[in-house]
Amino acid sequence: MNGNKNVCPKGWHIPLDNEWTVLIENLGGKNLAGDKLKESSTSSWNYYPNITPTNSSLFSALPGGYRNYNGFFGSNEDFGKWWSSKDYSESKSWCLALYYFNSEAHFTTSYNNDGLSVRCLKD
């Protein structure tokens, strides 16, 4: 259930995309959920125009950026992406994305050999 990523301890798993969807819907939908997921301080996220994060969900999302296949780290103040355990294709998987410049939470894809953030859910 770890989506071949095997990063969660026994009894925990990387969320499926439908589990992320339930969270987003319970936070008012994709247009509002991002601000409810982001930490309320603007000290970690790129500030402008990230002026409305509330963290009302207590998820405390931080911008982790990414690590690409040759070890380059980037965008560590601009966005956070969290793996889903559902594959998009042989080389990509779905992930939840939050960006500093809007309040949205949405799904995108990333290459499986990229480094993104994880959030483990208890089975």
Buried (B, 14 or more C-beta within 10 A) or exposed (E): EBBEBEEBEEEBBBBBBEBBBEBBEEBBEBEBBBBBBBBEEBEBBBEEEBEBBEBEBEBEBBBBBBBEEEEEEEBBBBBBBBBBBBBBEEEBBBBBBBBBEBBBBBBEBBBBEBBBBBBBBEE
